[in-house]
Amino acid sequence: MGVKTAVVTGGGSGIGQAIAQRLTAEGYNVATLDRTPSEEKNAYTVDVTSREQIDTVLGAIREDLGPITILVNSAGIVGNARFVDIDFDAWQKVIDVNLHGTYHCIQAVLPDMLKAKWGRIVNISSSSAHAGQPYMAHYVAAKSAINGLTKSLALELGQVGITVNAVPPGFVDTPLLRRDEELNRLGGTIEDHILRTPVRRVGKPEDIAAACAFLISDDASYITGQILGVNGGRNT
Ligand SMILES: NC(=O)c1ccc[n+]([C@@H]2O[C@H](COP(=O)([O-])OP(=O)(O)OC[C@H]3O[C@@H](n4cnc5c(N)ncnc54)[C@H](O)[C@@H]3O)[C@@H](O)[C@H]2O)c1
């Protein structure tokens, strides 16, 4: 097989952007899907909750870059509210982007991987799924479901050459984290949190990108169904 093609959702910002840059640097063909339009090369504007948009754009990517055998699902939104105040619309929106977006993208790229008898899927979940997080019940429910989806698909797809793993980030310095700090949603500043983090620093998007690059590499062909926490030791 020639140069492999990777699709990274949420590739317009933060963690997804760092993953796209890292995979590009490693020589893969990389396309990003994001709801925010971008002038970057191979950046496609897509809402991952729309299967129609996904299918259309993946068709264009296949024409331009060939079959897609690597998928990283990083598109996500957070929610922050007391559980009693989460109405069904808000609940559904968070589940829709994080969980259903992941479902749609995996199902839409899978035929390429099955045909190639090789594939790598990495789902970006969240360290909040480890022990729960107050005021984020919908988000934590969605991210926990992504971890479960990851394990189930690993069992189903291992025999056809496809590995499926999850990387739950913890406390990574991205626009999402900065927004949460500004809105006082972190229970302290980023500096306060650094003092509570064993490695005494905030995570960088590149830390998550490095874990993804490893899980995609041939060195990781015996690793599937794993939830690889990248969180500076905050969750052990
Ligand atoms: N930053 C952290 O500390 C942290 C911690 C745990 C989990 N995460 C997860 O990591 C992933 C990336 O987060 P980030 O911190 O880089 O956030 P970010 O907000 O910087 O990036 C998220 C990207 O997803 C895109 N997106 C959102 N909804 C979309 C949709 N419907 N369709 C297509 N694109 C959409 C946004 O436009 C944005 O570019 C998310 O899934 C998030 O839940 C982040």
The ligand as an ORCA input file, in Angstrom:
! r2SCAN-3c Opt
* xyz 0 1
  N      -8.900     20.017     26.248
  C      -9.078     19.092     27.166
  O      -8.561     19.207     28.285
  C      -9.928     17.880     26.885
  C     -10.135     17.009     27.943
  C     -10.891     15.872     27.725
  C     -11.409     15.605     26.480
  N     -11.202     16.483     25.461
  C     -11.781     16.133     24.163
  O     -10.834     16.329     23.149
  C     -11.497     16.656     21.919
  C     -10.895     17.915     21.345
  O     -11.101     18.969     22.277
  P     -10.269     20.316     22.243
  O      -9.897     20.599     23.639
  O      -9.240     20.248     21.182
  O     -11.470     21.318     21.871
  P     -11.596     22.458     20.748
  O     -12.900     23.141     21.044
  O     -10.355     23.264     20.693
  O     -11.738     21.602     19.419
  C     -12.891     20.865     19.131
  C     -13.152     20.962     17.638
  O     -14.325     20.181     17.347
  C     -15.084     20.906     16.397
  N     -16.490     20.511     16.470
  C     -17.359     20.692     17.480
  N     -18.580     20.250     17.139
  C     -18.470     19.776     15.872
  C     -19.387     19.204     14.951
  N     -20.690     19.036     15.262
  N     -18.942     18.835     13.735
  C     -17.645     19.006     13.392
  N     -16.731     19.567     14.209
  C     -17.148     19.943     15.438
  C     -14.909     22.375     16.800
  O     -15.245     23.244     15.731
  C     -13.442     22.404     17.175
  O     -12.631     22.722     16.064
  C     -12.979     16.788     22.265
  O     -13.651     15.603     21.911
  C     -12.975     16.988     23.765
  O     -14.167     16.537     24.355
  C     -10.474     17.612     25.635
*
